[in-house]
Structures are given as structure tokens and as C-alpha cells.
Amino acid sequence: MSSPESTSTSKALLYFHYEPINGAPEAFLVVFAIITALFIHRIIKSQSGKWLYILPGTALAEMIGYGFRTACVFETTLGMYIGMNFLLLVAPNALALVNYKTLGNVIAAKTPTFTSTDMEGQHGVIKDPFWLRPKFVTWFFFWSDIFAFFMQGSGGGLQATASSQKLGQVITLIGLCVQLFFFAAFTAIAIYVYRSHHYDYQLLAMNTHHNPKKRVMTCLFVTIVLLYVRSIYRVAEYATGYDGPIATAEWAFYVFDSAVIVTCFLVYYIWFVGDHLPVPSHVSARDSSQSNVHLSVFNKD
């Protein structure tokens, strides 16, 4: 008759294809608990937009995911494995939503309108192309991420049973590739906005030597690279199979997923976008006819 310990080990090998180490998931559980508390305090203190609560919400989901992984170290069950796999695979996608909303706010901070003269001498408003409008940037990429989120979540659930494991891997892999494609398109728009002076702005609460846009975009670009690294790891993991060399290397998970996501949160905290984004209700725009650089001035209060 098999002992409870050997039964637990066999279940862990069935789902993980290795015995999960003890200590690492507990450490990351504590780290994400601290991150959750720090961001809640930072957001309340800075009176930032409520959408930034996505950050502590994501950290909380990661904390719960590592709680499930900790439980799996001692006794692996199907329910705990599904919960862990779903949260640790899907929750970090919410960080991309923060980037989409942030870039939308940067675009909205530009000089509201500037004019051109048509053939009859009439002045009219020149509008940005649709792909540079704040609502498009925020909501198009938001729904693309939700679509990828749904596919990855569905695929992750299917992988819990042997009969649908292969199908689940394919669906998850497609979801990851879809996410990478839209993230690449978003990156191209972010680079354009960063290089264009049309989207420069200044905060009244800070001196003119301070460049809030540069700080915000630095945060975006660093986290974009980190999220790319994590997504490429996940694509490689599912492409090589659930029992492949990447999926069965526990160290790779902690290096290319856990540590990368923690680093993302550190970047979001150091270059906290809530301190460098304008409040749209206080606008004082410079007449664009006086300068080629369109500068929107906002009150940070």
C-alpha cells in the first residue's frame, strides 16, 4: 500500500512532471503580498487614477497563485493545480492593460487641437489618425488583451486533463502569439509617441527641467521588454510541450516568469506613472501657431 507521501509525489509528477521545490513559492507569496500593500499605499497617497489599482490587483492574484503553488508542494490536487496555472499564466497580462491606459493618457495630454488652412482659407481642426486616438489605443488593445487572456485561460483549463491536454496547449500557444502580435503593434505606436514632440506635456507642480513624458515612456519601454521576455518564455514552454525541456525546468519558471514579473513591479514603483501623468481637468494649452512643439500644461493636484 502506497504512503500518502508517495501518492502526493506521484500526483506532483503527473501535473508538473517534476517535484516542485519548497521555499521558493512561499518567498514569492510574501514578495507579492508586500508589493500589493506598497502599491495600494502609493496610489492612495498620490491620489492617482483608480485604473492604477490594476497593479495591486495583479500582485494580489500572483500572491494567491503562489499560495496554490505552495499548497501543491505538500499535496497536489487538480483544483489547486488549475487555480495556480490559471492565475500565474493569465494574471500578468493585466500589466499590459496598465501600459495601454498609460499611453492613452500621454496621447490625450497633447495640445487638444491645432489648425490648418484649407483651399478656401478656412481654418479646421487636424485630427490624429484613428490609431493615435486615446480611446482607440486604450480600448482596442484592452479588448485584444482580453481575447488573448480568454484563450490562455481556456487553454490552461483544458490542460488539466490528459484527454484535452494537447488541445489546451495549442489554444494557449495561439493566445500567447496573439498577445505578442498586438503587443508589437502597441510598441510601434509607443515609439512614435515618444519620438513626436506633438505629445510633449508639462506638469505645473514640477519645474520645467522635469520631463514627465520621458519618465512615463521609460517605464513603458522597460516593462514592455520584460513582458516580452516573459511571453517568449511562455510561448517556448508551450511550443516544446508540457513535458518538454522548458516546461520541466522549474528554475526557468522562476527566472523567466516569477523574477521578471517582480522586476516589472519594481519598475512600475520606481517610475510610478501616477506621479507623472497629467490630470485632464486642468488644461492650459499653448497656441500651436507660436511653436512647432505642442506643449500641454496640466495641474498635478
Buried (B, 14 or more C-beta within 10 A) or exposed (E): EEEEEEEBBEBBEEBBBEEBEEEBBBEBBEBBBEBBEBBBEBBEEBEBBEBBBBBBBBBBBBBBBBBBBBBBBEEBBEEBBBBBBBBBBBBBBBBBBBBBBBBBBBBBBBBEEBEEEEEEEEEEEEEEEEEBBBEBBBBBBBEBBEBBBEBBBBBBBBBBEEEBBEBBBBBBBBBBBBBBEBBEEBBEBBBEBBEEEBBBBBBEEEEEEEBBBEBBBBBBBBBBBBBBBBBEBBBBBBBBBBEBEBBBBBEBBBEBBBBBBBBBBBBBBEBBBBBBBBBBEEBEBBEBEEEEEBBBBBEBE
